[in-house]
């Protein structure tokens, strides 16, 4: 891998998570993305690494043991529906453990000097401590943040969530922990109905709810302004990107208007903060568009 490269963490088992043939959170989301990275202009700059499976202690910093046991039991029974949107198959819990492990590996790589991307599924930012929802089983980005705090001794971790849906699980899990600041741009009103601007946690939550259909520059500037506010006098030691790509024009589940280069703009602006950055895939339901946005923001990393 040439200087200036990036680590891409993935595990084949994450493709075995099968929520059903008509479900938007399909394996093709990651297959197309990986093909674009392996065959496209960034191929020579990417090191493709197998993601570890998250250890039980990593997971239990975020999710209680009985909840994790329940997920394992549902998978062991062949799968099942957890809510109207969230479905498990026999391999889903293993996939979720590798997704969380990829997020931790990406955080570790970033802290060790190489920006990194966790190209995984299922996504995580809707997962609450004891409840799966919104396609999410384990909150990958919070698992990575807790790992960085507890095992690397960090005291300031910034999570920026640009998925078009509010990361209610992430907010709920971090809003009482002043070591983590959470910034989220999301469409309002839209699922899951959380993420009002007045939701501030202990002063560490910075929500940016916006209506659909606005010019993309308005969204870009609004999220950047919130990141500036969140980091004013508070220099992050690690930036974790909850990188959902369903805010792009044409996504079937929402109405934002972003284009792939907008994600590169954000990353380029936030490099001014001087903190290591790691990116973790969340939503996005047009595989070719996900791949385009992933290439753009990873090139900026």
Phi, psi and omega in degrees: 000134183285160175304146183083015183278183184220145175268132176245118182257131181206160171218135182304332182294337179292341177279347181278346174297120188232096179277003177122155188295334182259006185280136182292335181272074189260157179302333181301335178304316183271326179301312182294320179299312181297321178298319179295322178288322184282335185245352186264195187292343180266001188304318183286347182257358182254134168255118184266118188236143180284128181287139174286166170273131180302136178286158178301317178299323177300313183293321186285351169291344185240319186238130179299150180307315180300326177294315179297321178298321179296318178299317179297322180292318179298315178297318181297333178273006178101358179109182181167169181269125180268327170205189186300331185251343193247115187233138176250146168248184184297332183261004190293321182291319175299318178300316181295323178294322177288326177297315177295321177296324177295321179297318177295316180298321178294318177297317180298315180299316180299315180295334179271003171112000180237118177301152190212158183225130174262105182267084194223169170205157358292158176292180188222345197286351173269348185289124176271176183303318185232025182209127171276142177195163175056041180077358192252138179250313181235138183276091189301314186290327178286325173302316179294319180296315179296322177301314182296321180291314189273327186256341176247359174074019178290157178232357179217104178241128178256127172252123175247124186244109180253011170301145184291341176261142179295136178278074184300324179294314178300313180301313182298326184280337185244352191291350174253010183243101185292350177286342182245133171246138186238123179240127183225124166262130182203157178286139178223130357279149179186161175310139004263013177088007177254177174097031175290153182298330182280356174282107189241356182061229175260036184086011184249008180245131183228092182269142180232078178283135182219150177286162177285167169079010179274159176302142185301327181299329178294319179292317181301311183291325182294316179291320179297321178298321179293322176296321177298317179297315183295331185256005178292111182075011184218094185274114181293146175266346178204137174246122175253124180261118170276093196264081170270142183243030177268005173271003179280151176305134177095354178293137186287346186258002184200186188224025173283173191232022183292155174240162185308320183293341178296326179291324176294322178301313179302309183299317180298320179294321186280350174297339178298338182287343176075012182260149172300148181233137172229145186240138182233123183296134173244244184273196186118122194231017168240101191307318181294325178288321175303314182298318180298316181290322177298316178300317184295313185284332176287326175298322178290324175298000000 
